[in-house]
Amino acid sequence: MTVGSVLVTGGAGYIGSFTALALLEADYEVVIVDNLYSSSEECINRIELISGKRPQYHRLDTTNEAALDKVFDAHPDIDSVIHFAALKAVGESGEIPLEYYRVNVHGTICLLRSMTRHNVTNIVFSSSATVYGDATRFGNMIPIPEHCSTGPTNPYGRTKSVSEMTITDHVEAQRNNAKKEGKSGDQWNAALLRYFNPAGSHPSGVMGEDPQGTSYNLLPLLAQVAVGMREKLLVFGDDYASKDGTAIRDYIHILDLAAGHLTALKYLLDHHPGVRAWNLGTGKGSTVYDMIKAFSHVGGRDLPYQVVGRRAGDVLNLTANSKRANEELSGR
Ligand SMILES: O=c1ccn([C@@H]2O[C@H](COP(=O)(O)OP(=O)(O)O[C@H]3O[C@H](CO)[C@@H](O)[C@H](O)[C@H]3O)[C@@H](O)[C@H]2O)c(=O)[nH]1
């Protein structure tokens, strides 16, 4: 018996595929759409290998609204959407901002329009801690609570912020319209999940972060150095105001992150909160050097690195205040 039917956009990507797996394991029916821009169909096979269930899958771009409509038509049971599909951060990403806005923002708009036409009214959005930018700019807001004002420092973060605002405005407008028509108005709901830095793989070793093409994030790069695919890690700046000069991030295990999507979805369905933002992080900050040390320790050899200049758009510290998520989502 299925407990609900969920459309997962970007479900062949790193976080998307782990969430699709968690949904299947919790007996949801899963329909994945993905353009395979930075992933591969092999992900669908891996999800099946672990869960014993094959998610339904359509290859399409979320900016193709007509194709999205067909998916909703073909799966009338879909009652919720988890929206991952987006171009992922590539460093400062300043070189291709229009492509970021087309895929990340326009894709979100197309999805919301198609959901509205099909009366699918619950959306969990894959946002990012990057929306906060430098949380020290108005006094010290570290660890960062959800009420910290947003101020992203790179185009990728801005597309996440604009998508959050688009979803918020749409959900509020839909609720107000429903009320005007004498309905309860609590039908539309959105979770804005602000992830800190995802890390790790499935204990089976079958699924993990497997970036297609060049990788820009610390974890996959460290893994590549550890297995000898890459000569050394470039450390982007050792002149930050931290204990060892390198920048601080909050690394959260991918299985915990995936579980957070299911609990947020349940919260929407049980409580009809309208729009609610949650940080998904651990509350524990680690520097780049901490991460190099941890990888060296586990791998049994010192990993080579070289300090270079700071990367544009990076901030000193992104560490979550995870009180709200702990109180509202844990144990669900
Ligand atoms: O080769 C590298 C890569 C990264 N870093 C540093 O490592 C930390 C983490 O960087 P990275 O893994 O690229 O993540 P962030 O820049 O913190 O975050 C981006 O990447 C995350 C993982 O995909 C997303 O969740 C965020 O939304 C996105 O902004 C930062 O201090 C970087 O300066 C290095 O020193 N060398």
The ligand as an SDF file (V2000), in Angstrom:
LIG
                    3D

 36 38  0  0  0  0  0  0  0  0999 V2000
   38.3880   22.9080   -3.8210 O   0  0  0  0  0  0  0  0  0  0  0  0
   37.8540   23.4340   -2.8430 C   0  0  0  0  0  0  0  0  0  0  0  0
   36.4490   23.5060   -2.6790 C   0  0  0  0  0  0  0  0  0  0  0  0
   35.9420   24.1220   -1.5580 C   0  0  0  0  0  0  0  0  0  0  0  0
   36.7690   24.6730   -0.6260 N   0  0  0  0  0  0  0  0  0  0  0  0
   36.1970   25.3110    0.5680 C   0  0  0  0  0  0  0  0  0  0  0  0
   35.3870   24.3620    1.2240 O   0  0  0  0  0  0  0  0  0  0  0  0
   34.2380   24.9820    1.8020 C   0  0  0  0  0  0  0  0  0  0  0  0
   33.0020   24.3020    1.2420 C   0  0  0  0  0  0  0  0  0  0  0  0
   32.8680   24.5960   -0.1450 O   0  0  0  0  0  0  0  0  0  0  0  0
   31.8290   23.8630   -1.0940 P   0  0  0  0  0  0  0  0  0  0  0  0
   31.8670   22.3970   -0.8610 O   0  0  0  0  0  0  0  0  0  0  0  0
   32.0480   24.3530   -2.4910 O   0  0  0  0  0  0  0  0  0  0  0  0
   30.4240   24.3280   -0.5380 O   0  0  0  0  0  0  0  0  0  0  0  0
   29.8770   25.8240   -0.2820 P   0  0  0  0  0  0  0  0  0  0  0  0
   30.5120   26.7960   -1.1670 O   0  0  0  0  0  0  0  0  0  0  0  0
   29.9250   26.0330    1.1990 O   0  0  0  0  0  0  0  0  0  0  0  0
   28.3490   25.6240   -0.6810 O   0  0  0  0  0  0  0  0  0  0  0  0
   27.9810   25.3290   -2.0240 C   0  0  0  0  0  0  0  0  0  0  0  0
   27.9460   23.9690   -2.2540 O   0  0  0  0  0  0  0  0  0  0  0  0
   27.1020   23.2500   -1.3620 C   0  0  0  0  0  0  0  0  0  0  0  0
   27.2910   21.7810   -1.6540 C   0  0  0  0  0  0  0  0  0  0  0  0
   26.8000   21.4840   -2.9220 O   0  0  0  0  0  0  0  0  0  0  0  0
   25.6850   23.7260   -1.5380 C   0  0  0  0  0  0  0  0  0  0  0  0
   24.8800   23.1050   -0.5640 O   0  0  0  0  0  0  0  0  0  0  0  0
   25.6340   25.1830   -1.3200 C   0  0  0  0  0  0  0  0  0  0  0  0
   24.3240   25.6230   -1.5830 O   0  0  0  0  0  0  0  0  0  0  0  0
   26.6130   25.8600   -2.2460 C   0  0  0  0  0  0  0  0  0  0  0  0
   26.6410   27.2410   -2.0150 O   0  0  0  0  0  0  0  0  0  0  0  0
   34.3260   26.4510    1.4360 C   0  0  0  0  0  0  0  0  0  0  0  0
   34.8900   27.1200    2.5140 O   0  0  0  0  0  0  0  0  0  0  0  0
   35.2920   26.4850    0.2410 C   0  0  0  0  0  0  0  0  0  0  0  0
   36.0050   27.6780    0.1430 O   0  0  0  0  0  0  0  0  0  0  0  0
   38.1360   24.6120   -0.7770 C   0  0  0  0  0  0  0  0  0  0  0  0
   38.8970   25.0970    0.0560 O   0  0  0  0  0  0  0  0  0  0  0  0
   38.6420   23.9950   -1.8850 N   0  0  0  0  0  0  0  0  0  0  0  0
  1  2  2  0
  2  3  1  0
  2 36  1  0
  3  4  2  0
  4  5  1  0
  5  6  1  0
  5 34  1  0
  6  7  1  0
  6 32  1  0
  7  8  1  0
  8  9  1  0
  8 30  1  0
  9 10  1  0
 10 11  1  0
 11 12  2  0
 11 13  1  0
 11 14  1  0
 14 15  1  0
 15 16  2  0
 15 17  1  0
 15 18  1  0
 18 19  1  0
 19 20  1  0
 19 28  1  0
 20 21  1  0
 21 22  1  0
 21 24  1  0
 22 23  1  0
 24 25  1  0
 24 26  1  0
 26 27  1  0
 26 28  1  0
 28 29  1  0
 30 31  1  0
 30 32  1  0
 32 33  1  0
 34 35  2  0
 34 36  1  0
M  END
$$$$
